[in-house]
Amino acid sequence: MYAALKEDFYFAENRYIGGVLPVEDPEADRQSVVEFLKNHPDFVSADDPLKASKQVRGIYLPGRVRYIYYENGKYKDHRDERKDHGQ
């Protein structure tokens, strides 16, 4: 049920509204977020991707992973990484 609600929300809104689903997907581990930040320095400018990863949440959706960036607990931006086309 969690996966179905998560998918419905993200595809219907195509955005993240801070506070609605402030959870990190347990399937998206911290290292995958760090790797994403290393490969996409324009998403969150930081000298230390591990430290910056504390402000980014990874959510698995069918065919993609959505990375959500928070600053001071508020939504700032998100980016999708698709499995089929890279981005």
Biopython code that builds the backbone (N, CA, C, O; Angstrom):
import numpy as np
from Bio.PDB.StructureBuilder import StructureBuilder

atoms = [
    (1, "MET", "N", (0.827, -1.191, 0.000)),
    (1, "MET", "CA", (0.000, 0.000, 0.000)),
    (1, "MET", "C", (0.874, 1.259, 0.000)),
    (1, "MET", "O", (0.568, 2.238, -0.680)),
    (2, "TYR", "N", (1.959, 1.218, 0.767)),
    (2, "TYR", "CA", (2.880, 2.364, 0.804)),
    (2, "TYR", "C", (3.385, 2.702, -0.599)),
    (2, "TYR", "O", (3.372, 3.862, -1.009)),
    (3, "ALA", "N", (3.830, 1.674, -1.333)),
    (3, "ALA", "CA", (4.366, 1.891, -2.677)),
    (3, "ALA", "C", (3.297, 2.454, -3.610)),
    (3, "ALA", "O", (3.589, 3.337, -4.417)),
    (4, "ALA", "N", (2.072, 1.960, -3.511)),
    (4, "ALA", "CA", (0.989, 2.441, -4.384)),
    (4, "ALA", "C", (0.652, 3.897, -4.092)),
    (4, "ALA", "O", (0.467, 4.686, -5.019)),
    (5, "LEU", "N", (0.571, 4.259, -2.830)),
    (5, "LEU", "CA", (0.279, 5.656, -2.470)),
    (5, "LEU", "C", (1.413, 6.583, -2.881)),
    (5, "LEU", "O", (1.177, 7.688, -3.369)),
    (6, "LYS", "N", (2.629, 6.134, -2.683)),
    (6, "LYS", "CA", (3.795, 6.930, -3.058)),
    (6, "LYS", "C", (3.807, 7.184, -4.570)),
    (6, "LYS", "O", (4.005, 8.312, -5.020)),
    (7, "GLU", "N", (3.594, 6.131, -5.332)),
    (7, "GLU", "CA", (3.579, 6.262, -6.788)),
    (7, "GLU", "C", (2.454, 7.192, -7.238)),
    (7, "GLU", "O", (2.670, 8.059, -8.085)),
    (8, "ASP", "N", (1.267, 7.019, -6.682)),
    (8, "ASP", "CA", (0.133, 7.852, -7.051)),
    (8, "ASP", "C", (0.411, 9.320, -6.767)),
    (8, "ASP", "O", (0.127, 10.176, -7.604)),
    (9, "PHE", "N", (0.955, 9.615, -5.615)),
    (9, "PHE", "CA", (1.235, 11.008, -5.250)),
    (9, "PHE", "C", (2.251, 11.647, -6.191)),
    (9, "PHE", "O", (2.017, 12.738, -6.712)),
    (10, "TYR", "N", (3.369, 10.977, -6.408)),
    (10, "TYR", "CA", (4.426, 11.576, -7.220)),
    (10, "TYR", "C", (4.044, 11.731, -8.684)),
    (10, "TYR", "O", (4.414, 12.719, -9.317)),
    (11, "PHE", "N", (3.309, 10.767, -9.230)),
    (11, "PHE", "CA", (2.924, 10.896, -10.631)),
    (11, "PHE", "C", (1.769, 11.873, -10.817)),
    (11, "PHE", "O", (1.705, 12.561, -11.836)),
    (12, "ALA", "N", (0.866, 11.945, -9.862)),
    (12, "ALA", "CA", (-0.268, 12.867, -9.982)),
    (12, "ALA", "C", (0.192, 14.314, -9.837)),
    (12, "ALA", "O", (-0.249, 15.182, -10.590)),
    (13, "GLU", "N", (1.060, 14.575, -8.889)),
    (13, "GLU", "CA", (1.503, 15.943, -8.623)),
    (13, "GLU", "C", (2.739, 16.321, -9.424)),
    (13, "GLU", "O", (2.957, 17.495, -9.725)),
    (14, "ASN", "N", (3.555, 15.316, -9.773)),
    (14, "ASN", "CA", (4.829, 15.519, -10.446)),
    (14, "ASN", "C", (5.697, 16.539, -9.709)),
    (14, "ASN", "O", (6.467, 17.279, -10.321)),
    (15, "ARG", "N", (5.557, 16.560, -8.402)),
    (15, "ARG", "CA", (6.365, 17.445, -7.579)),
    (15, "ARG", "C", (6.268, 16.979, -6.135)),
    (15, "ARG", "O", (5.484, 16.087, -5.810)),
    (16, "TYR", "N", (7.048, 17.572, -5.300)),
    (16, "TYR", "CA", (7.034, 17.221, -3.891)),
    (16, "TYR", "C", (6.567, 18.426, -3.091)),
    (16, "TYR", "O", (7.066, 19.536, -3.279)),
    (17, "ILE", "N", (5.625, 18.211, -2.212)),
    (17, "ILE", "CA", (5.159, 19.273, -1.330)),
    (17, "ILE", "C", (5.717, 18.963, 0.049)),
    (17, "ILE", "O", (5.374, 17.943, 0.647)),
    (18, "GLY", "N", (6.571, 19.832, 0.553)),
    (18, "GLY", "CA", (7.251, 19.583, 1.818)),
    (18, "GLY", "C", (6.301, 19.200, 2.931)),
    (18, "GLY", "O", (5.253, 19.819, 3.114)),
    (19, "GLY", "N", (6.677, 18.175, 3.672)),
    (19, "GLY", "CA", (5.893, 17.740, 4.811)),
    (19, "GLY", "C", (4.870, 16.674, 4.505)),
    (19, "GLY", "O", (4.360, 16.042, 5.430)),
    (20, "VAL", "N", (4.547, 16.447, 3.236)),
    (20, "VAL", "CA", (3.528, 15.447, 2.913)),
    (20, "VAL", "C", (4.094, 14.041, 3.057)),
    (20, "VAL", "O", (3.499, 13.201, 3.732)),
    (21, "LEU", "N", (5.222, 13.779, 2.438)),
    (21, "LEU", "CA", (5.902, 12.493, 2.579)),
    (21, "LEU", "C", (7.358, 12.762, 2.957)),
    (21, "LEU", "O", (8.250, 12.581, 2.128)),
    (22, "PRO", "N", (7.611, 13.185, 4.177)),
    (22, "PRO", "CA", (8.985, 13.558, 4.532)),
    (22, "PRO", "C", (9.848, 12.358, 4.894)),
    (22, "PRO", "O", (10.752, 12.472, 5.722)),
    (23, "VAL", "N", (9.579, 11.215, 4.287)),
    (23, "VAL", "CA", (10.316, 10.017, 4.628)),
    (23, "VAL", "C", (11.305, 9.681, 3.528)),
    (23, "VAL", "O", (11.110, 10.007, 2.358)),
    (24, "GLU", "N", (12.357, 9.028, 3.940)),
    (24, "GLU", "CA", (13.333, 8.529, 2.995)),
    (24, "GLU", "C", (12.946, 7.108, 2.648)),
    (24, "GLU", "O", (12.594, 6.325, 3.531)),
    (25, "ASP", "N", (13.006, 6.769, 1.385)),
    (25, "ASP", "CA", (12.676, 5.410, 0.971)),
    (25, "ASP", "C", (13.724, 4.467, 1.541)),
    (25, "ASP", "O", (14.912, 4.645, 1.273)),
    (26, "PRO", "N", (13.324, 3.476, 2.314)),
    (26, "PRO", "CA", (14.322, 2.590, 2.922)),
    (26, "PRO", "C", (15.128, 1.788, 1.907)),
    (26, "PRO", "O", (16.192, 1.264, 2.236)),
    (27, "GLU", "N", (14.632, 1.688, 0.678)),
    (27, "GLU", "CA", (15.359, 0.947, -0.349)),
    (27, "GLU", "C", (16.474, 1.784, -0.974)),
    (27, "GLU", "O", (17.401, 1.223, -1.557)),
    (28, "ALA", "N", (16.408, 3.099, -0.866)),
    (28, "ALA", "CA", (17.438, 3.977, -1.419)),
    (28, "ALA", "C", (18.462, 4.252, -0.324)),
    (28, "ALA", "O", (18.233, 5.096, 0.543)),
    (29, "ASP", "N", (19.581, 3.552, -0.359)),
    (29, "ASP", "CA", (20.558, 3.716, 0.698)),
    (29, "ASP", "C", (21.354, 5.010, 0.531)),
    (29, "ASP", "O", (21.338, 5.628, -0.534)),
    (30, "ARG", "N", (22.039, 5.405, 1.579)),
    (30, "ARG", "CA", (22.795, 6.666, 1.591)),
    (30, "ARG", "C", (23.861, 6.691, 0.508)),
    (30, "ARG", "O", (24.098, 7.734, -0.102)),
    (31, "GLN", "N", (24.515, 5.543, 0.258)),
    (31, "GLN", "CA", (25.586, 5.520, -0.737)),
    (31, "GLN", "C", (25.059, 5.828, -2.138)),
    (31, "GLN", "O", (25.756, 6.474, -2.921)),
    (32, "SER", "N", (23.848, 5.382, -2.472)),
    (32, "SER", "CA", (23.302, 5.695, -3.798)),
    (32, "SER", "C", (23.027, 7.192, -3.931)),
    (32, "SER", "O", (23.172, 7.751, -5.018)),
    (33, "VAL", "N", (22.633, 7.840, -2.845)),
    (33, "VAL", "CA", (22.416, 9.289, -2.866)),
    (33, "VAL", "C", (23.750, 10.003, -3.035)),
    (33, "VAL", "O", (23.845, 10.961, -3.803)),
    (34, "VAL", "N", (24.777, 9.549, -2.330)),
    (34, "VAL", "CA", (26.113, 10.150, -2.441)),
    (34, "VAL", "C", (26.634, 10.014, -3.868)),
    (34, "VAL", "O", (27.170, 10.972, -4.426)),
    (35, "GLU", "N", (26.482, 8.835, -4.461)),
    (35, "GLU", "CA", (26.924, 8.627, -5.849)),
    (35, "GLU", "C", (26.181, 9.546, -6.813)),
    (35, "GLU", "O", (26.781, 10.099, -7.734)),
    (36, "PHE", "N", (24.876, 9.711, -6.602)),
    (36, "PHE", "CA", (24.102, 10.613, -7.453)),
    (36, "PHE", "C", (24.644, 12.038, -7.349)),
    (36, "PHE", "O", (24.794, 12.717, -8.365)),
    (37, "LEU", "N", (24.936, 12.490, -6.143)),
    (37, "LEU", "CA", (25.457, 13.851, -5.940)),
    (37, "LEU", "C", (26.832, 14.026, -6.572)),
    (37, "LEU", "O", (27.136, 15.092, -7.106)),
    (38, "LYS", "N", (27.659, 12.995, -6.515)),
    (38, "LYS", "CA", (28.975, 13.070, -7.156)),
    (38, "LYS", "C", (28.837, 13.194, -8.667)),
    (38, "LYS", "O", (29.605, 13.911, -9.308)),
    (39, "ASN", "N", (27.861, 12.498, -9.231)),
    (39, "ASN", "CA", (27.655, 12.507, -10.677)),
    (39, "ASN", "C", (26.865, 13.711, -11.171)),
    (39, "ASN", "O", (26.852, 13.993, -12.370)),
    (40, "HIS", "N", (26.200, 14.431, -10.254)),
    (40, "HIS", "CA", (25.382, 15.593, -10.633)),
    (40, "HIS", "C", (25.698, 16.774, -9.715)),
    (40, "HIS", "O", (24.868, 17.152, -8.888)),
    (41, "PRO", "N", (26.895, 17.362, -9.854)),
    (41, "PRO", "CA", (27.280, 18.457, -8.959)),
    (41, "PRO", "C", (26.427, 19.704, -9.124)),
    (41, "PRO", "O", (26.424, 20.566, -8.245)),
    (42, "ASP", "N", (25.709, 19.817, -10.225)),
    (42, "ASP", "CA", (24.841, 20.978, -10.437)),
    (42, "ASP", "C", (23.547, 20.891, -9.631)),
    (42, "ASP", "O", (22.863, 21.900, -9.459)),
    (43, "PHE", "N", (23.201, 19.708, -9.137)),
    (43, "PHE", "CA", (21.965, 19.547, -8.376)),
    (43, "PHE", "C", (22.095, 20.178, -6.992)),
    (43, "PHE", "O", (21.240, 20.965, -6.586)),
    (44, "VAL", "N", (23.149, 19.841, -6.274)),
    (44, "VAL", "CA", (23.440, 20.443, -4.972)),
    (44, "VAL", "C", (24.925, 20.747, -4.973)),
    (44, "VAL", "O", (25.750, 19.833, -4.988)),
    (45, "SER", "N", (25.270, 22.019, -4.956)),
    (45, "SER", "CA", (26.684, 22.373, -4.954)),
    (45, "SER", "C", (27.243, 22.169, -3.554)),
    (45, "SER", "O", (26.841, 22.842, -2.605)),
    (46, "ALA", "N", (28.176, 21.230, -3.441)),
    (46, "ALA", "CA", (28.764, 20.932, -2.140)),
    (46, "ALA", "C", (30.150, 20.336, -2.338)),
    (46, "ALA", "O", (30.384, 19.574, -3.276)),
    (47, "ASP", "N", (31.055, 20.689, -1.450)),
    (47, "ASP", "CA", (32.393, 20.114, -1.491)),
    (47, "ASP", "C", (32.399, 18.696, -0.930)),
    (47, "ASP", "O", (33.252, 17.885, -1.291)),
    (48, "ASP", "N", (31.454, 18.402, -0.055)),
    (48, "ASP", "CA", (31.385, 17.101, 0.606)),
    (48, "ASP", "C", (30.040, 16.431, 0.296)),
    (48, "ASP", "O", (29.045, 16.711, 0.965)),
    (49, "PRO", "N", (30.000, 15.544, -0.716)),
    (49, "PRO", "CA", (28.732, 14.880, -1.077)),
    (49, "PRO", "C", (28.111, 14.084, 0.063)),
    (49, "PRO", "O", (26.887, 13.992, 0.152)),
    (50, "LEU", "N", (28.938, 13.504, 0.943)),
    (50, "LEU", "CA", (28.393, 12.742, 2.063)),
    (50, "LEU", "C", (27.619, 13.657, 3.006)),
    (50, "LEU", "O", (26.533, 13.306, 3.467)),
    (51, "LYS", "N", (28.173, 14.818, 3.287)),
    (51, "LYS", "CA", (27.487, 15.787, 4.155)),
    (51, "LYS", "C", (26.232, 16.315, 3.460)),
    (51, "LYS", "O", (25.185, 16.452, 4.094)),
    (52, "ALA", "N", (26.328, 16.613, 2.163)),
    (52, "ALA", "CA", (25.177, 17.123, 1.412)),
    (52, "ALA", "C", (24.076, 16.080, 1.301)),
    (52, "ALA", "O", (22.902, 16.429, 1.180)),
    (53, "SER", "N", (24.444, 14.802, 1.341)),
    (53, "SER", "CA", (23.447, 13.737, 1.194)),
    (53, "SER", "C", (22.449, 13.730, 2.343)),
    (53, "SER", "O", (21.367, 13.157, 2.212)),
    (54, "LYS", "N", (22.788, 14.350, 3.460)),
    (54, "LYS", "CA", (21.864, 14.425, 4.587)),
    (54, "LYS", "C", (20.667, 15.312, 4.277)),
    (54, "LYS", "O", (19.651, 15.252, 4.970)),
    (55, "GLN", "N", (20.783, 16.150, 3.220)),
    (55, "GLN", "CA", (19.691, 17.035, 2.818)),
    (55, "GLN", "C", (18.974, 16.539, 1.568)),
    (55, "GLN", "O", (18.122, 17.236, 1.017)),
    (56, "VAL", "N", (19.320, 15.333, 1.121)),
    (56, "VAL", "CA", (18.715, 14.779, -0.094)),
    (56, "VAL", "C", (18.091, 13.431, 0.248)),
    (56, "VAL", "O", (18.702, 12.606, 0.927)),
    (57, "ARG", "N", (16.870, 13.217, -0.231)),
    (57, "ARG", "CA", (16.168, 11.957, -0.029)),
    (57, "ARG", "C", (16.000, 11.267, -1.380)),
    (57, "ARG", "O", (15.725, 11.912, -2.392)),
    (58, "GLY", "N", (16.166, 9.971, -1.377)),
    (58, "GLY", "CA", (15.957, 9.196, -2.590)),
    (58, "GLY", "C", (14.687, 8.376, -2.473)),
    (58, "GLY", "O", (14.498, 7.658, -1.492)),
    (59, "ILE", "N", (13.819, 8.476, -3.463)),
    (59, "ILE", "CA", (12.555, 7.745, -3.480)),
    (59, "ILE", "C", (12.510, 6.906, -4.758)),
    (59, "ILE", "O", (12.615, 7.446, -5.860)),
    (60, "TYR", "N", (12.356, 5.596, -4.615)),
    (60, "TYR", "CA", (12.227, 4.725, -5.782)),
    (60, "TYR", "C", (10.806, 4.764, -6.303)),
    (60, "TYR", "O", (9.847, 4.595, -5.550)),
    (61, "LEU", "N", (10.683, 4.989, -7.594)),
    (61, "LEU", "CA", (9.417, 4.919, -8.307)),
    (61, "LEU", "C", (9.610, 3.958, -9.474)),
    (61, "LEU", "O", (10.751, 3.688, -9.850)),
    (62, "PRO", "N", (8.554, 3.441, -10.050)),
    (62, "PRO", "CA", (8.730, 2.528, -11.190)),
    (62, "PRO", "C", (9.524, 3.184, -12.318)),
    (62, "PRO", "O", (9.102, 4.198, -12.875)),
    (63, "GLY", "N", (10.659, 2.606, -12.645)),
    (63, "GLY", "CA", (11.471, 3.102, -13.747)),
    (63, "GLY", "C", (12.326, 4.309, -13.434)),
    (63, "GLY", "O", (13.002, 4.821, -14.326)),
    (64, "ARG", "N", (12.323, 4.788, -12.193)),
    (64, "ARG", "CA", (13.112, 5.976, -11.873)),
    (64, "ARG", "C", (13.381, 6.074, -10.378)),
    (64, "ARG", "O", (12.742, 5.414, -9.558)),
    (65, "VAL", "N", (14.341, 6.918, -10.059)),
    (65, "VAL", "CA", (14.597, 7.288, -8.673)),
    (65, "VAL", "C", (14.464, 8.802, -8.615)),
    (65, "VAL", "O", (15.059, 9.510, -9.427)),
    (66, "ARG", "N", (13.692, 9.297, -7.667)),
    (66, "ARG", "CA", (13.530, 10.745, -7.508)),
    (66, "ARG", "C", (14.370, 11.190, -6.315)),
    (66, "ARG", "O", (14.229, 10.666, -5.210)),
    (67, "TYR", "N", (15.246, 12.165, -6.557)),
    (67, "TYR", "CA", (16.070, 12.739, -5.505)),
    (67, "TYR", "C", (15.476, 14.086, -5.127)),
    (67, "TYR", "O", (15.282, 14.960, -5.973)),
    (68, "ILE", "N", (15.189, 14.237, -3.837)),
    (68, "ILE", "CA", (14.522, 15.443, -3.333)),
    (68, "ILE", "C", (15.492, 16.183, -2.436)),
    (68, "ILE", "O", (16.043, 15.610, -1.496)),
    (69, "TYR", "N", (15.699, 17.464, -2.730)),
    (69, "TYR", "CA", (16.649, 18.291, -1.984)),
    (69, "TYR", "C", (15.909, 19.208, -1.027)),
    (69, "TYR", "O", (15.002, 19.941, -1.419)),
    (70, "TYR", "N", (16.317, 19.154, 0.245)),
    (70, "TYR", "CA", (15.751, 20.011, 1.288)),
    (70, "TYR", "C", (16.808, 20.992, 1.761)),
    (70, "TYR", "O", (18.002, 20.692, 1.745)),
    (71, "GLU", "N", (16.365, 22.152, 2.177)),
    (71, "GLU", "CA", (17.254, 23.102, 2.831)),
    (71, "GLU", "C", (16.503, 23.660, 4.022)),
    (71, "GLU", "O", (15.429, 24.242, 3.869)),
    (72, "ASN", "N", (17.062, 23.485, 5.203)),
    (72, "ASN", "CA", (16.400, 23.884, 6.448)),
    (72, "ASN", "C", (15.020, 23.248, 6.585)),
    (72, "ASN", "O", (14.081, 23.882, 7.067)),
    (73, "GLY", "N", (14.904, 21.997, 6.159)),
    (73, "GLY", "CA", (13.661, 21.262, 6.301)),
    (73, "GLY", "C", (12.585, 21.610, 5.292)),
    (73, "GLY", "O", (11.462, 21.119, 5.403)),
    (74, "LYS", "N", (12.898, 22.454, 4.298)),
    (74, "LYS", "CA", (11.907, 22.837, 3.291)),
    (74, "LYS", "C", (12.353, 22.370, 1.916)),
    (74, "LYS", "O", (13.540, 22.384, 1.590)),
    (75, "TYR", "N", (11.383, 21.960, 1.121)),
    (75, "TYR", "CA", (11.652, 21.494, -0.244)),
    (75, "TYR", "C", (12.309, 22.602, -1.056)),
    (75, "TYR", "O", (11.869, 23.751, -1.031)),
    (76, "LYS", "N", (13.377, 22.239, -1.783)),
    (76, "LYS", "CA", (14.041, 23.186, -2.676)),
    (76, "LYS", "C", (13.950, 22.753, -4.138)),
    (76, "LYS", "O", (13.662, 23.565, -5.017)),
    (77, "ASP", "N", (14.200, 21.462, -4.388)),
    (77, "ASP", "CA", (14.277, 21.006, -5.775)),
    (77, "ASP", "C", (14.221, 19.478, -5.800)),
    (77, "ASP", "O", (14.428, 18.819, -4.781)),
    (78, "HIS", "N", (13.942, 18.937, -6.967)),
    (78, "HIS", "CA", (14.050, 17.494, -7.138)),
    (78, "HIS", "C", (14.527, 17.188, -8.547)),
    (78, "HIS", "O", (14.402, 18.008, -9.456)),
    (79, "ARG", "N", (15.073, 16.000, -8.708)),
    (79, "ARG", "CA", (15.528, 15.550, -10.012)),
    (79, "ARG", "C", (15.278, 14.057, -10.121)),
    (79, "ARG", "O", (15.484, 13.312, -9.163)),
    (80, "ASP", "N", (14.838, 13.633, -11.275)),
    (80, "ASP", "CA", (14.579, 12.217, -11.518)),
    (80, "ASP", "C", (15.735, 11.606, -12.291)),
    (80, "ASP", "O", (16.289, 12.219, -13.204)),
    (81, "GLU", "N", (16.083, 10.393, -11.909)),
    (81, "GLU", "CA", (17.059, 9.614, -12.649)),
    (81, "GLU", "C", (16.332, 8.379, -13.152)),
    (81, "GLU", "O", (15.952, 7.506, -12.372)),
    (82, "ARG", "N", (16.143, 8.316, -14.469)),
    (82, "ARG", "CA", (15.410, 7.209, -15.060)),
    (82, "ARG", "C", (16.361, 6.051, -15.344)),
    (82, "ARG", "O", (17.507, 6.251, -15.749)),
    (83, "LYS", "N", (15.869, 4.854, -15.127)),
    (83, "LYS", "CA", (16.692, 3.666, -15.364)),
    (83, "LYS", "C", (16.885, 3.395, -16.841)),
    (83, "LYS", "O", (17.906, 2.834, -17.240)),
    (84, "ASP", "N", (15.916, 3.787, -17.663)),
    (84, "ASP", "CA", (15.984, 3.463, -19.090)),
    (84, "ASP", "C", (16.797, 4.469, -19.914)),
    (84, "ASP", "O", (17.426, 4.087, -20.900)),
    (85, "HIS", "N", (16.791, 5.748, -19.523)),
    (85, "HIS", "CA", (17.473, 6.768, -20.322)),
    (85, "HIS", "C", (18.523, 7.540, -19.545)),
    (85, "HIS", "O", (19.035, 8.542, -20.044)),
    (86, "GLY", "N", (18.853, 7.112, -18.359)),
    (86, "GLY", "CA", (19.855, 7.826, -17.576)),
    (86, "GLY", "C", (19.255, 8.975, -16.810)),
    (86, "GLY", "O", (19.429, 9.055, -15.594)),
    (87, "GLN", "N", (18.535, 9.892, -17.496)),
    (87, "GLN", "CA", (17.861, 11.012, -16.817)),
    (87, "GLN", "C", (16.659, 11.414, -17.615)),
    (87, "GLN", "O", (15.943, 12.338, -17.228)),
]
sb = StructureBuilder()
sb.init_structure("model")
sb.init_model(0)
sb.init_chain("A")
sb.init_seg("    ")
for serial, (resi, resn, name, xyz) in enumerate(atoms, 1):
    if name == "N":
        sb.init_residue(resn, " ", resi, " ")
    sb.init_atom(name, np.array(xyz, "f"), 0.0, 1.0, " ", f" {name:<3s}", serial, name[0])
structure = sb.get_structure()
